[in-house]
Amino acid sequence: MVKQPRIRPRPSSDWDAEVFDALGAIMRQRDSQPAERSDPGAPRAVNALAVLMRYPALAKAFLTFNRHLLYESSLSDRIRELLILRIGWLRRAEYEWAQHVLLAQRAGLRKEEIEAVKDGPNATVWVPFEAALLRAVDELHADAFVGDATWEVLAAHLDQRQLMDLVFTVGAYDLLAMAFNTFGLELDPGLEGFEG
């Protein structure tokens, strides 16, 4: 792992119109007007967004896709966060893990469930469907393919759109994990990493 940041977050004092245009891609429909720097409701300059703002055109393209996964996906928040936590854990993506522990808690995951994500699909806390969700992440991580047995369990609970959102969610957060690990993204103040 990278010990020092390779790409540092762009200071919010340096955010310009191009940055705010890119940020508009991730904002919910009701928040579709990009906030100005002086606006107290402006998006918080978390390190992930601030690093992406080193390249606003790329950020805008990715954040448009990411908005679907976070706000418009056919998956429940609970399912989404289980998937993201598992790929974050498998990739040892500490930043992704720390941010999504908070989102998982908001989605109703209990502390023991969040800890059980580390143990994967065989942890005793999971019902068969949730175990299959985690197994799908493991299979995508290992083979870039969900096996027939896992797919059968998932397809009994999810429709085709949900199955597609599942694969794209894992893929997108696998990509983010690789990027954040490679860039040496540091935790935001107050976040607890793997050892926290």
C-alpha positions in Angstrom: 0.0 0.0 0.0 1.0 3.6 -0.6 2.3 5.2 2.6 2.2 8.8 1.3 -0.5 10.4 -0.9 0.5 10.3 -4.6 -2.3 12.7 -5.6 -3.3 15.2 -3.0 -6.9 16.5 -2.6 -7.6 19.8 -4.5 -8.1 22.5 -1.8 -11.7 23.7 -1.8 -10.3 27.3 -2.0 -9.2 26.3 -5.5 -12.5 25.0 -6.7 -13.8 26.8 -9.8 -16.8 26.6 -12.1 -15.6 23.4 -13.7 -15.3 21.7 -10.3 -18.8 22.8 -9.3 -20.1 21.6 -12.7 -18.5 18.2 -12.0 -20.0 18.1 -8.5 -23.4 18.7 -10.0 -23.2 15.2 -11.5 -23.4 13.5 -8.1 -26.0 15.8 -6.5 -29.5 14.5 -6.1 -32.2 15.9 -8.4 -33.5 18.2 -5.7 -30.0 19.6 -5.2 -29.3 19.9 -8.9 -28.0 23.5 -8.7 -24.3 23.4 -7.9 -23.5 25.2 -4.7 -21.2 28.2 -4.6 -18.1 28.1 -2.4 -19.6 30.6 0.0 -22.8 28.6 0.3 -22.8 26.9 3.8 -24.7 24.0 2.2 -22.0 23.4 -0.4 -20.8 19.8 -0.7 -18.2 18.9 2.0 -14.7 18.7 0.6 -14.2 15.0 1.6 -10.8 13.7 0.3 -12.4 11.4 -2.2 -14.2 14.3 -4.0 -11.3 16.6 -3.6 -8.9 14.2 -5.2 -11.3 13.6 -8.1 -11.5 17.3 -8.6 -7.9 17.3 -9.8 -9.5 16.1 -13.1 -13.0 17.6 -13.2 -13.9 16.1 -16.7 -13.2 12.6 -15.5 -14.9 13.3 -12.2 -18.1 14.5 -13.9 -18.2 11.4 -16.1 -17.7 9.0 -13.2 -19.9 10.9 -10.7 -22.8 10.8 -13.2 -22.6 7.0 -13.1 -22.0 6.9 -9.4 -25.1 9.0 -8.8 -27.2 6.2 -10.3 -25.6 3.7 -8.0 -26.1 5.8 -4.8 -29.5 7.4 -5.5 -31.3 5.8 -8.4 -30.3 2.1 -8.1 -33.0 -0.5 -8.0 -31.2 -2.1 -5.0 -32.0 -1.2 -1.4 -29.5 0.9 0.5 -28.8 -2.1 2.7 -27.9 -4.4 -0.2 -25.8 -1.7 -1.9 -23.8 -1.1 1.3 -23.3 -4.8 1.9 -21.8 -5.1 -1.6 -19.6 -2.0 -1.3 -18.3 -3.0 2.2 -17.4 -6.4 0.9 -15.4 -5.2 -2.1 -13.8 -2.5 0.0 -12.7 -5.1 2.5 -11.4 -7.5 -0.2 -9.5 -4.7 -1.9 -8.2 -3.5 1.5 -9.5 -0.1 0.5 -9.5 1.6 3.9 -11.0 4.9 2.7 -13.9 3.2 0.9 -14.5 1.0 3.9 -14.5 3.8 6.4 -16.9 6.0 4.4 -19.3 3.2 3.7 -19.4 2.0 7.3 -21.1 5.3 8.0 -23.5 4.8 5.1 -24.1 1.1 6.1 -25.1 2.3 9.6 -27.6 4.8 8.1 -28.9 1.9 5.9 -29.7 -0.1 9.1 -26.8 -2.5 9.3 -25.9 -3.4 12.8 -22.3 -3.2 14.1 -22.1 -7.0 14.2 -23.2 -7.3 10.6 -20.7 -4.7 9.5 -18.0 -6.7 11.3 -19.3 -9.9 9.7 -18.8 -8.5 6.3 -15.1 -9.1 6.9 -15.7 -12.8 7.4 -17.7 -13.0 4.2 -20.6 -15.2 3.1 -20.0 -17.9 5.7 -20.5 -15.7 8.7 -23.4 -17.0 10.8 -25.3 -13.7 10.8 -26.4 -13.9 7.2 -29.6 -15.3 5.8 -29.0 -17.3 2.6 -29.8 -14.4 0.3 -27.4 -12.1 2.1 -24.7 -14.8 2.0 -25.3 -15.0 -1.7 -24.8 -11.3 -2.1 -21.4 -11.5 -0.4 -20.5 -14.6 -2.3 -21.3 -12.8 -5.6 -18.8 -10.0 -4.6 -16.2 -12.7 -3.8 -16.8 -14.4 -7.1 -16.7 -11.1 -9.1 -13.5 -10.2 -7.2 -11.8 -13.5 -7.9 -13.1 -14.4 -11.4 -15.0 -11.4 -12.8 -18.0 -13.8 -13.0 -20.9 -14.8 -10.7 -21.2 -18.6 -10.7 -24.4 -20.4 -11.5 -25.3 -21.5 -8.0 -24.9 -18.0 -6.6 -26.8 -16.5 -9.5 -29.7 -18.8 -8.9 -30.1 -17.7 -5.3 -29.8 -14.0 -6.3 -32.3 -14.4 -9.2 -34.9 -15.9 -6.8 -34.9 -12.6 -4.9 -33.8 -9.9 -7.4 -35.3 -8.9 -10.8 -33.1 -8.3 -13.9 -32.5 -4.6 -13.2 -31.4 -5.4 -9.6 -29.1 -8.1 -10.9 -27.5 -5.6 -13.3 -27.2 -2.9 -10.6 -25.5 -5.5 -8.4 -22.8 -6.2 -10.9 -22.3 -2.6 -11.8 -22.1 -1.6 -8.1 -19.4 -4.1 -7.3 -17.5 -3.1 -10.5 -17.7 0.6 -9.8 -16.6 0.3 -6.2 -13.8 -2.1 -7.2 -12.6 0.6 -9.6 -12.8 3.2 -6.8 -10.9 0.9 -4.4 -8.1 0.5 -7.0 -8.0 4.3 -7.6 -8.0 5.3 -4.0 -5.4 2.7 -3.0 -3.2 3.7 -5.8 -3.5 7.5 -5.2 -2.8 7.0 -1.5 -6.1 8.6 -0.4 -6.0 9.5 3.3 -8.9 9.1 5.6 -10.9 12.2 6.4 -10.7 13.5 9.9 -13.0 11.5 12.3 -13.1 8.4 10.1 -12.0 5.1 11.6 -10.0 2.8 9.3 -9.5 -1.0 9.6 -7.8 -0.7 12.9 -10.4 1.7 14.4 
